[in-house]
Amino acid sequence: MSVTSVEPRSLGEAAYRQLRSDIVSCRLAPGQRLTERSLAEDTGFGISPVRDALTRLDHEGLVRTLPRKGYQVTPLTLKSVDDVFTLWGIIGPEIARLGLRDASADQHKQLVGTFREIAKPDKTSKPRVDGTQSRMFALDDEAFTTLALATQNDYLITIFRRLQNDLGRIWVLLTRGHTPTPDFGVDEEWVGLLERRDGEALAATVRDAIADVHGYALRIFSRWPSVAASEITPPRA
């Protein structure tokens, strides 16, 4: 089916999903300049769907409009990384606590299964390879999405989705660096907390884990040459 045979609203949604995926995966790198025409040529979508997608991405903070110059993928800086984790350190534990408390039976079963997958004892003394790191992030993202939705708190869900975008970009950049991302301790103890629905203990455990990742990310990015220019950019292959 050609893209021209799809309804305009569907085209705009498809363009949005593709561009969002390209940004979160850093295929469109932080700080990269964009134009409607170049994106239309690269993606095969028309100017109108691309414009609609960019408007949504602007509202979500993933791109910013440059008057008379087009658009730019929102840069990441050491300060923005610090800010993201500072807020995540506040919001993440509450999502864990409230989500576990309010999860339906199906959501609870899904959470236990997802965290059990994360906690599988396949860890060695060697850091995880990139493919496994990506898989672990996807599982972690899936688990916290379930927890966020279980809260049924629209404000928490909106903040989480906004943070989710930049947490994804930060993770991709970390796994592209020369230092492999370590395991931050999701184990059977986490699964036990979930099974017992011990939200307070899970919140405290999540808070400690986020603090560890926060410190690690700042240490790694502060060593990158690009930080001297204020913006964090992906390392060359």
RALIN-V946900 format. One record per residue. N is the residue number from 1. NEAR is the number of other C-alpha atoms within 8 Angstrom. Layout:
n-><N:N>
near-><NEAR:NEAR>
//
This chain:
n-><1:2:3:4:5:6:7:8:9:10:11:12:13:14:15:16:17:18:19:20:21:22:23:24:25:26:27:28:29:30:31:32:33:34:35:36:37:38:39:40:41:42:43:44:45:46:47:48:49:50:51:52:53:54:55:56:57:58:59:60:61:62:63:64:65:66:67:68:69:70:71:72:73:74:75:76:77:78:79:80:81:82:83:84:85:86:87:88:89:90:91:92:93:94:95:96:97:98:99:100:101:102:103:104:105:106:107:108:109:110:111:112:113:114:115:116:117:118:119:120:121:122:123:124:125:126:127:128:129:130:131:132:133:134:135:136:137:138:139:140:141:142:143:144:145:146:147:148:149:150:151:152:153:154:155:156:157:158:159:160:161:162:163:164:165:166:167:168:169:170:171:172:173:174:175:176:177:178:179:180:181:182:183:184:185:186:187:188:189:190:191:192:193:194:195:196:197:198:199:200:201:202:203:204:205:206:207:208:209:210:211:212:213:214:215:216:217:218:219:220:221:222:223:224:225:226:227:228:229:230:231:232:233:234:235:236:237>
near-><3:5:8:5:6:8:7:7:7:8:12:13:10:8:13:15:8:8:9:10:8:10:14:11:10:12:7:9:10:13:11:10:8:10:9:10:7:8:11:12:8:6:7:7:12:7:9:7:15:15:9:10:13:10:8:9:12:11:7:8:9:13:12:10:8:8:5:4:6:11:11:13:15:11:10:11:10:13:6:8:12:10:8:11:11:9:8:10:11:9:10:11:13:10:13:15:13:12:15:14:9:8:12:7:6:7:10:11:8:8:12:11:8:12:14:11:8:11:10:8:5:4:7:5:4:5:9:11:7:9:6:8:11:9:8:9:9:8:12:11:9:9:11:10:8:11:15:15:10:13:12:7:8:6:6:11:11:8:8:10:8:10:10:9:10:11:9:10:12:9:9:11:11:12:12:9:9:5:7:11:9:6:7:7:5:10:11:8:7:11:12:8:12:14:8:6:8:12:13:7:8:14:13:9:9:11:12:8:10:11:10:9:9:11:8:8:10:11:8:10:10:8:7:9:6:9:13:7:7:8:12:14:10:10:6:3:2>
//
